[in-house]
Amino acid sequence: MSRLLFALILSFTMAGAAQAHKASDSFLYWQPAQIDAPGRLDIALVDLARAVALNSDGDGQVQWAEVEDRQANIKSYLTPRLLIMSGDLECRVDWRLAGLTQHSDGNYLALEFRPDCFDPAISPSHLEYELFFDQDPLHRALVMTRIDDNDRLSVLSPDQRILAFTELPSVWATAVAFIWEGMVHLWIGYDHMLFLLALVLPAAVRRESGRWVVEDKLGKAVKDVALIVTAFTVAHSVTLVIATLGVIRLPIAWVETLIALSIVAAAVNIVWPFLGRRRYLVGFGFGLIHGFGFASVLADFMSDTSSRLIALASFNVGVELAQLAVVIVVVPLIFLLRRQWLYQRVVMPVGIVVIALTGSVWAWERVPL
């Protein structure tokens, strides 16, 4: 059992070391009923560079001139992977490079597209999206369409690659989609997971006067964890809302750096409680920073849309459900193992060191230069 927990810790850190916190996203904006109005697709340069060779001079920095030189290759990549259909008829899509734009996680290429369904009386019925799924199964396309003067927020993924334009989805369908995205966002956000793990690990075994002290009462451990998780939830929910709605925006590079540092601080605090023994205060304080990290997936996309409150609330619910699932798995496991010598002398110390080192590496990689 102790080996299982140790394997879980290592899986989080090893997988997290291989990728940044923010998942791969693209942003698509379109009003299908207005054929004359172009749609817009924003794709991350880092994603595009994996599919199309952009950096011709090999300096690691993609410049606008390099993008222009490769526009034929870019259009060739896009054409079979983003289809606009009218029933069984594939509409021809004209692409135009519109420039570079900034989203919270870096530079994006903005492209305008105009579908031609060969007959003015024919209107598009649906869109088929296949970009980047073959190189990143976690990629998502966040889509905002306007139908009958109503904005619709949708998410396209490897499991949902088709978006119909015939009718608006129900409130329930929007809620379910964003609840799931919130859950996925937490589960693949290894920095959030490690921070949460560092907070709950001492619930069953804590360090006092140079030795490990075992918590005998399950009720006290559960109460402790519930208080910590509640404080973390309240804090990141507040900043998730205010950041997504644009009340306060922080540079995402610094937010990600502070999140990494919070992991280090939470891990060190287990052995040397320099932040105090009230871990719920630690969870609340750093939870405010983590909320800005959660908002990075929505803040660039949801401004001025009528259904943003539904999507925002649903996304937050998804984050909390995923967080609860982690707690339900981890806390009973560490409580069962708390008296084992191997857990106290190996799993806990090594796990703390691995978490702290992983956070340190992330912080070093993320510091804006």
Contacts in CASP RR format, 6 or more apart in sequence:
PFRMAT RR
TARGET T0000
AUTHOR 0000-0000-0000
METHOD contacts of the structure
MODEL  1
MSRLLFALILSFTMAGAAQAHKASDSFLYWQPAQIDAPGRLDIALVDLAR
AVALNSDGDGQVQWAEVEDRQANIKSYLTPRLLIMSGDLECRVDWRLAGL
TQHSDGNYLALEFRPDCFDPAISPSHLEYELFFDQDPLHRALVMTRIDDN
DRLSVLSPDQRILAFTELPSVWATAVAFIWEGMVHLWIGYDHMLFLLALV
LPAAVRRESGRWVVEDKLGKAVKDVALIVTAFTVAHSVTLVIATLGVIRL
PIAWVETLIALSIVAAAVNIVWPFLGRRRYLVGFGFGLIHGFGFASVLAD
FMSDTSSRLIALASFNVGVELAQLAVVIVVVPLIFLLRRQWLYQRVVMPV
GIVVIALTGSVWAWERVPL
1 333 0 8 1.000
1 336 0 8 1.000
1 337 0 8 1.000
1 340 0 8 1.000
2 337 0 8 1.000
2 340 0 8 1.000
2 342 0 8 1.000
2 343 0 8 1.000
2 346 0 8 1.000
2 347 0 8 1.000
4 333 0 8 1.000
5 330 0 8 1.000
5 333 0 8 1.000
5 334 0 8 1.000
5 337 0 8 1.000
5 343 0 8 1.000
5 347 0 8 1.000
6 346 0 8 1.000
6 347 0 8 1.000
6 350 0 8 1.000
6 351 0 8 1.000
8 330 0 8 1.000
9 197 0 8 1.000
9 347 0 8 1.000
9 351 0 8 1.000
9 354 0 8 1.000
9 355 0 8 1.000
10 354 0 8 1.000
12 190 0 8 1.000
12 193 0 8 1.000
12 194 0 8 1.000
12 197 0 8 1.000
13 190 0 8 1.000
13 194 0 8 1.000
13 354 0 8 1.000
13 355 0 8 1.000
13 358 0 8 1.000
15 190 0 8 1.000
16 189 0 8 1.000
16 190 0 8 1.000
16 191 0 8 1.000
16 358 0 8 1.000
17 358 0 8 1.000
17 361 0 8 1.000
17 362 0 8 1.000
19 190 0 8 1.000
20 105 0 8 1.000
20 256 0 8 1.000
21 189 0 8 1.000
21 190 0 8 1.000
21 191 0 8 1.000
21 192 0 8 1.000
21 256 0 8 1.000
21 259 0 8 1.000
21 293 0 8 1.000
22 104 0 8 1.000
22 105 0 8 1.000
22 252 0 8 1.000
22 256 0 8 1.000
22 293 0 8 1.000
22 296 0 8 1.000
22 297 0 8 1.000
23 138 0 8 1.000
23 139 0 8 1.000
23 140 0 8 1.000
23 184 0 8 1.000
23 185 0 8 1.000
23 188 0 8 1.000
23 189 0 8 1.000
23 297 0 8 1.000
24 44 0 8 1.000
24 47 0 8 1.000
24 132 0 8 1.000
24 136 0 8 1.000
24 138 0 8 1.000
24 139 0 8 1.000
24 140 0 8 1.000
25 44 0 8 1.000
25 103 0 8 1.000
25 105 0 8 1.000
25 139 0 8 1.000
25 140 0 8 1.000
25 141 0 8 1.000
25 142 0 8 1.000
25 297 0 8 1.000
26 41 0 8 1.000
26 42 0 8 1.000
26 43 0 8 1.000
26 44 0 8 1.000
26 47 0 8 1.000
26 131 0 8 1.000
26 132 0 8 1.000
26 139 0 8 1.000
26 140 0 8 1.000
26 141 0 8 1.000
26 142 0 8 1.000
27 41 0 8 1.000
27 42 0 8 1.000
27 103 0 8 1.000
27 108 0 8 1.000
27 141 0 8 1.000
27 142 0 8 1.000
27 143 0 8 1.000
27 144 0 8 1.000
27 300 0 8 1.000
27 301 0 8 1.000
28 39 0 8 1.000
28 40 0 8 1.000
28 41 0 8 1.000
28 42 0 8 1.000
28 129 0 8 1.000
28 141 0 8 1.000
28 142 0 8 1.000
28 143 0 8 1.000
28 144 0 8 1.000
29 39 0 8 1.000
29 40 0 8 1.000
29 41 0 8 1.000
29 143 0 8 1.000
29 144 0 8 1.000
29 145 0 8 1.000
30 39 0 8 1.000
30 40 0 8 1.000
30 143 0 8 1.000
30 144 0 8 1.000
30 145 0 8 1.000
30 146 0 8 1.000
31 37 0 8 1.000
31 39 0 8 1.000
31 145 0 8 1.000
31 146 0 8 1.000
31 147 0 8 1.000
32 123 0 8 1.000
32 124 0 8 1.000
32 145 0 8 1.000
32 147 0 8 1.000
32 165 0 8 1.000
33 123 0 8 1.000
33 146 0 8 1.000
33 147 0 8 1.000
33 148 0 8 1.000
35 114 0 8 1.000
35 115 0 8 1.000
35 117 0 8 1.000
35 120 0 8 1.000
35 123 0 8 1.000
38 96 0 8 1.000
38 112 0 8 1.000
38 113 0 8 1.000
38 114 0 8 1.000
39 112 0 8 1.000
39 113 0 8 1.000
39 114 0 8 1.000
40 98 0 8 1.000
40 110 0 8 1.000
40 111 0 8 1.000
40 112 0 8 1.000
40 113 0 8 1.000
41 78 0 8 1.000
41 82 0 8 1.000
41 110 0 8 1.000
41 111 0 8 1.000
41 113 0 8 1.000
42 101 0 8 1.000
42 103 0 8 1.000
42 108 0 8 1.000
42 109 0 8 1.000
42 110 0 8 1.000
42 111 0 8 1.000
43 108 0 8 1.000
43 109 0 8 1.000
43 111 0 8 1.000
43 131 0 8 1.000
43 132 0 8 1.000
44 103 0 8 1.000
44 105 0 8 1.000
44 106 0 8 1.000
44 107 0 8 1.000
44 108 0 8 1.000
44 109 0 8 1.000
45 54 0 8 1.000
45 62 0 8 1.000
45 67 0 8 1.000
45 100 0 8 1.000
45 106 0 8 1.000
45 107 0 8 1.000
45 108 0 8 1.000
45 109 0 8 1.000
46 106 0 8 1.000
47 132 0 8 1.000
47 135 0 8 1.000
47 136 0 8 1.000
47 139 0 8 1.000
48 54 0 8 1.000
48 74 0 8 1.000
48 77 0 8 1.000
48 109 0 8 1.000
49 55 0 8 1.000
49 62 0 8 1.000
50 132 0 8 1.000
50 135 0 8 1.000
50 136 0 8 1.000
51 77 0 8 1.000
51 132 0 8 1.000
51 135 0 8 1.000
52 70 0 8 1.000
52 73 0 8 1.000
52 74 0 8 1.000
52 77 0 8 1.000
53 70 0 8 1.000
53 73 0 8 1.000
54 62 0 8 1.000
54 66 0 8 1.000
54 67 0 8 1.000
54 70 0 8 1.000
55 61 0 8 1.000
55 62 0 8 1.000
55 66 0 8 1.000
56 66 0 8 1.000
56 69 0 8 1.000
56 70 0 8 1.000
57 66 0 8 1.000
62 107 0 8 1.000
64 99 0 8 1.000
64 100 0 8 1.000
67 74 0 8 1.000
67 97 0 8 1.000
67 99 0 8 1.000
67 100 0 8 1.000
67 109 0 8 1.000
68 97 0 8 1.000
71 97 0 8 1.000
74 95 0 8 1.000
74 97 0 8 1.000
74 109 0 8 1.000
74 111 0 8 1.000
75 95 0 8 1.000
78 93 0 8 1.000
78 95 0 8 1.000
78 111 0 8 1.000
78 131 0 8 1.000
79 93 0 8 1.000
79 95 0 8 1.000
80 130 0 8 1.000
81 129 0 8 1.000
81 130 0 8 1.000
81 131 0 8 1.000
82 93 0 8 1.000
82 113 0 8 1.000
82 127 0 8 1.000
82 128 0 8 1.000
82 129 0 8 1.000
82 130 0 8 1.000
82 131 0 8 1.000
83 90 0 8 1.000
83 91 0 8 1.000
83 93 0 8 1.000
83 127 0 8 1.000
83 128 0 8 1.000
83 130 0 8 1.000
84 90 0 8 1.000
84 91 0 8 1.000
84 93 0 8 1.000
84 113 0 8 1.000
84 115 0 8 1.000
84 117 0 8 1.000
84 124 0 8 1.000
84 126 0 8 1.000
84 127 0 8 1.000
84 128 0 8 1.000
85 91 0 8 1.000
85 124 0 8 1.000
85 125 0 8 1.000
85 126 0 8 1.000
85 127 0 8 1.000
85 128 0 8 1.000
86 117 0 8 1.000
86 122 0 8 1.000
86 123 0 8 1.000
86 124 0 8 1.000
86 125 0 8 1.000
87 125 0 8 1.000
87 126 0 8 1.000
89 117 0 8 1.000
89 118 0 8 1.000
89 122 0 8 1.000
91 115 0 8 1.000
91 116 0 8 1.000
91 117 0 8 1.000
91 118 0 8 1.000
91 122 0 8 1.000
91 124 0 8 1.000
92 115 0 8 1.000
92 116 0 8 1.000
92 117 0 8 1.000
92 118 0 8 1.000
93 113 0 8 1.000
93 114 0 8 1.000
93 115 0 8 1.000
93 116 0 8 1.000
94 113 0 8 1.000
94 114 0 8 1.000
94 115 0 8 1.000
94 116 0 8 1.000
95 111 0 8 1.000
95 112 0 8 1.000
95 113 0 8 1.000
96 111 0 8 1.000
96 112 0 8 1.000
96 113 0 8 1.000
97 109 0 8 1.000
97 110 0 8 1.000
97 111 0 8 1.000
98 110 0 8 1.000
98 111 0 8 1.000
98 112 0 8 1.000
99 109 0 8 1.000
99 110 0 8 1.000
100 107 0 8 1.000
100 108 0 8 1.000
100 109 0 8 1.000
100 110 0 8 1.000
101 107 0 8 1.000
101 108 0 8 1.000
101 109 0 8 1.000
101 110 0 8 1.000
102 108 0 8 1.000
103 300 0 8 1.000
104 252 0 8 1.000
104 296 0 8 1.000
104 299 0 8 1.000
104 300 0 8 1.000
105 252 0 8 1.000
105 296 0 8 1.000
106 252 0 8 1.000
115 124 0 8 1.000
117 123 0 8 1.000
117 124 0 8 1.000
123 165 0 8 1.000
124 165 0 8 1.000
125 164 0 8 1.000
125 165 0 8 1.000
125 166 0 8 1.000
126 162 0 8 1.000
126 163 0 8 1.000
126 164 0 8 1.000
126 165 0 8 1.000
126 166 0 8 1.000
127 143 0 8 1.000
127 162 0 8 1.000
127 163 0 8 1.000
127 165 0 8 1.000
128 161 0 8 1.000
128 162 0 8 1.000
129 141 0 8 1.000
129 156 0 8 1.000
129 161 0 8 1.000
129 162 0 8 1.000
129 163 0 8 1.000
130 161 0 8 1.000
131 139 0 8 1.000
131 141 0 8 1.000
132 139 0 8 1.000
133 139 0 8 1.000
133 157 0 8 1.000
133 158 0 8 1.000
133 161 0 8 1.000
137 158 0 8 1.000
138 184 0 8 1.000
138 188 0 8 1.000
139 157 0 8 1.000
139 158 0 8 1.000
140 155 0 8 1.000
140 156 0 8 1.000
140 157 0 8 1.000
140 181 0 8 1.000
141 155 0 8 1.000
141 156 0 8 1.000
141 157 0 8 1.000
142 153 0 8 1.000
142 154 0 8 1.000
142 155 0 8 1.000
142 297 0 8 1.000
142 301 0 8 1.000
143 152 0 8 1.000
143 153 0 8 1.000
143 154 0 8 1.000
143 155 0 8 1.000
143 156 0 8 1.000
143 163 0 8 1.000
144 151 0 8 1.000
144 152 0 8 1.000
144 153 0 8 1.000
144 154 0 8 1.000
144 301 0 8 1.000
144 305 0 8 1.000
145 151 0 8 1.000
145 152 0 8 1.000
145 154 0 8 1.000
145 163 0 8 1.000
145 165 0 8 1.000
146 152 0 8 1.000
147 165 0 8 1.000
147 167 0 8 1.000
147 168 0 8 1.000
148 168 0 8 1.000
150 168 0 8 1.000
150 306 0 8 1.000
150 307 0 8 1.000
151 305 0 8 1.000
151 306 0 8 1.000
151 307 0 8 1.000
152 168 0 8 1.000
152 169 0 8 1.000
152 174 0 8 1.000
152 307 0 8 1.000
153 174 0 8 1.000
153 178 0 8 1.000
153 301 0 8 1.000
153 302 0 8 1.000
153 305 0 8 1.000
153 307 0 8 1.000
153 308 0 8 1.000
153 311 0 8 1.000
154 163 0 8 1.000
154 169 0 8 1.000
154 174 0 8 1.000
154 177 0 8 1.000
155 177 0 8 1.000
155 178 0 8 1.000
155 181 0 8 1.000
156 162 0 8 1.000
156 163 0 8 1.000
160 177 0 8 1.000
169 177 0 8 1.000
171 307 0 8 1.000
171 310 0 8 1.000
174 307 0 8 1.000
174 310 0 8 1.000
174 311 0 8 1.000
174 314 0 8 1.000
175 310 0 8 1.000
175 313 0 8 1.000
175 314 0 8 1.000
176 314 0 8 1.000
177 314 0 8 1.000
178 310 0 8 1.000
178 311 0 8 1.000
178 312 0 8 1.000
178 314 0 8 1.000
178 315 0 8 1.000
178 318 0 8 1.000
179 314 0 8 1.000
179 315 0 8 1.000
179 317 0 8 1.000
179 318 0 8 1.000
179 321 0 8 1.000
180 318 0 8 1.000
181 297 0 8 1.000
181 315 0 8 1.000
181 318 0 8 1.000
182 314 0 8 1.000
182 315 0 8 1.000
182 316 0 8 1.000
182 317 0 8 1.000
182 318 0 8 1.000
182 319 0 8 1.000
182 322 0 8 1.000
183 318 0 8 1.000
183 319 0 8 1.000
183 321 0 8 1.000
183 322 0 8 1.000
183 325 0 8 1.000
184 322 0 8 1.000
185 294 0 8 1.000
185 297 0 8 1.000
185 315 0 8 1.000
185 319 0 8 1.000
185 322 0 8 1.000
186 192 0 8 1.000
186 193 0 8 1.000
186 318 0 8 1.000
186 319 0 8 1.000
186 322 0 8 1.000
186 323 0 8 1.000
186 326 0 8 1.000
187 193 0 8 1.000
187 322 0 8 1.000
191 256 0 8 1.000
191 259 0 8 1.000
191 260 0 8 1.000
191 263 0 8 1.000
191 359 0 8 1.000
191 362 0 8 1.000
192 259 0 8 1.000
192 290 0 8 1.000
192 294 0 8 1.000
193 326 0 8 1.000
194 263 0 8 1.000
194 355 0 8 1.000
194 358 0 8 1.000
194 359 0 8 1.000
195 259 0 8 1.000
195 262 0 8 1.000
195 263 0 8 1.000
195 266 0 8 1.000
195 286 0 8 1.000
195 290 0 8 1.000
196 229 0 8 1.000
196 232 0 8 1.000
196 323 0 8 1.000
196 326 0 8 1.000
196 327 0 8 1.000
197 326 0 8 1.000
197 330 0 8 1.000
197 355 0 8 1.000
198 263 0 8 1.000
198 266 0 8 1.000
198 267 0 8 1.000
198 269 0 8 1.000
198 270 0 8 1.000
198 352 0 8 1.000
198 355 0 8 1.000
199 228 0 8 1.000
199 229 0 8 1.000
199 232 0 8 1.000
199 266 0 8 1.000
199 279 0 8 1.000
199 282 0 8 1.000
199 283 0 8 1.000
200 225 0 8 1.000
200 228 0 8 1.000
200 229 0 8 1.000
200 327 0 8 1.000
200 330 0 8 1.000
200 331 0 8 1.000
200 334 0 8 1.000
201 270 0 8 1.000
201 334 0 8 1.000
201 348 0 8 1.000
201 352 0 8 1.000
202 270 0 8 1.000
202 279 0 8 1.000
203 215 0 8 1.000
203 221 0 8 1.000
203 224 0 8 1.000
203 225 0 8 1.000
203 228 0 8 1.000
203 331 0 8 1.000
203 334 0 8 1.000
203 335 0 8 1.000
204 214 0 8 1.000
204 215 0 8 1.000
204 221 0 8 1.000
204 331 0 8 1.000
204 334 0 8 1.000
204 335 0 8 1.000
204 337 0 8 1.000
204 338 0 8 1.000
205 212 0 8 1.000
205 213 0 8 1.000
205 214 0 8 1.000
205 215 0 8 1.000
205 334 0 8 1.000
205 338 0 8 1.000
205 343 0 8 1.000
205 344 0 8 1.000
205 348 0 8 1.000
206 212 0 8 1.000
206 213 0 8 1.000
206 215 0 8 1.000
206 270 0 8 1.000
207 213 0 8 1.000
207 270 0 8 1.000
207 271 0 8 1.000
207 273 0 8 1.000
212 344 0 8 1.000
212 348 0 8 1.000
214 338 0 8 1.000
214 339 0 8 1.000
214 344 0 8 1.000
215 221 0 8 1.000
215 335 0 8 1.000
215 338 0 8 1.000
218 335 0 8 1.000
221 331 0 8 1.000
221 335 0 8 1.000
222 331 0 8 1.000
224 279 0 8 1.000
225 327 0 8 1.000
225 331 0 8 1.000
227 280 0 8 1.000
228 279 0 8 1.000
228 280 0 8 1.000
228 283 0 8 1.000
229 323 0 8 1.000
229 324 0 8 1.000
229 327 0 8 1.000
230 280 0 8 1.000
231 280 0 8 1.000
231 281 0 8 1.000
231 283 0 8 1.000
231 284 0 8 1.000
231 285 0 8 1.000
231 287 0 8 1.000
232 283 0 8 1.000
232 284 0 8 1.000
232 286 0 8 1.000
232 287 0 8 1.000
232 290 0 8 1.000
232 323 0 8 1.000
233 320 0 8 1.000
233 323 0 8 1.000
234 284 0 8 1.000
235 283 0 8 1.000
235 284 0 8 1.000
235 285 0 8 1.000
235 286 0 8 1.000
235 287 0 8 1.000
235 288 0 8 1.000
235 290 0 8 1.000
235 291 0 8 1.000
236 287 0 8 1.000
236 288 0 8 1.000
236 290 0 8 1.000
236 291 0 8 1.000
236 294 0 8 1.000
236 319 0 8 1.000
237 291 0 8 1.000
237 316 0 8 1.000
237 320 0 8 1.000
238 288 0 8 1.000
238 291 0 8 1.000
239 248 0 8 1.000
239 287 0 8 1.000
239 288 0 8 1.000
239 289 0 8 1.000
239 290 0 8 1.000
239 291 0 8 1.000
239 292 0 8 1.000
239 295 0 8 1.000
240 291 0 8 1.000
240 292 0 8 1.000
240 294 0 8 1.000
240 295 0 8 1.000
240 312 0 8 1.000
240 315 0 8 1.000
240 316 0 8 1.000
240 319 0 8 1.000
241 312 0 8 1.000
241 316 0 8 1.000
242 248 0 8 1.000
243 249 0 8 1.000
243 250 0 8 1.000
243 291 0 8 1.000
243 292 0 8 1.000
243 293 0 8 1.000
243 295 0 8 1.000
243 299 0 8 1.000
244 295 0 8 1.000
244 298 0 8 1.000
244 299 0 8 1.000
244 302 0 8 1.000
244 308 0 8 1.000
244 312 0 8 1.000
245 303 0 8 1.000
245 308 0 8 1.000
245 312 0 8 1.000
246 299 0 8 1.000
246 303 0 8 1.000
249 299 0 8 1.000
250 292 0 8 1.000
251 368 0 8 1.000
252 292 0 8 1.000
252 293 0 8 1.000
252 296 0 8 1.000
253 366 0 8 1.000
253 367 0 8 1.000
253 368 0 8 1.000
254 368 0 8 1.000
255 289 0 8 1.000
255 292 0 8 1.000
255 293 0 8 1.000
255 296 0 8 1.000
256 293 0 8 1.000
256 362 0 8 1.000
256 366 0 8 1.000
257 363 0 8 1.000
257 366 0 8 1.000
257 367 0 8 1.000
257 368 0 8 1.000
258 289 0 8 1.000
259 286 0 8 1.000
259 289 0 8 1.000
259 290 0 8 1.000
259 293 0 8 1.000
259 362 0 8 1.000
260 359 0 8 1.000
260 360 0 8 1.000
260 362 0 8 1.000
260 363 0 8 1.000
260 366 0 8 1.000
261 359 0 8 1.000
261 363 0 8 1.000
262 286 0 8 1.000
262 287 0 8 1.000
262 289 0 8 1.000
262 290 0 8 1.000
263 355 0 8 1.000
263 356 0 8 1.000
263 358 0 8 1.000
263 359 0 8 1.000
263 362 0 8 1.000
264 356 0 8 1.000
264 359 0 8 1.000
264 360 0 8 1.000
264 363 0 8 1.000
265 275 0 8 1.000
265 282 0 8 1.000
265 286 0 8 1.000
266 282 0 8 1.000
266 283 0 8 1.000
266 286 0 8 1.000
266 355 0 8 1.000
267 352 0 8 1.000
267 353 0 8 1.000
267 355 0 8 1.000
267 356 0 8 1.000
267 359 0 8 1.000
268 274 0 8 1.000
268 352 0 8 1.000
268 356 0 8 1.000
269 275 0 8 1.000
269 276 0 8 1.000
269 279 0 8 1.000
269 282 0 8 1.000
270 352 0 8 1.000
271 352 0 8 1.000
275 281 0 8 1.000
275 282 0 8 1.000
276 282 0 8 1.000
294 315 0 8 1.000
294 316 0 8 1.000
294 319 0 8 1.000
297 315 0 8 1.000
298 311 0 8 1.000
298 312 0 8 1.000
298 315 0 8 1.000
302 308 0 8 1.000
302 311 0 8 1.000
302 312 0 8 1.000
305 311 0 8 1.000
334 343 0 8 1.000
337 343 0 8 1.000
337 347 0 8 1.000
338 344 0 8 1.000
END
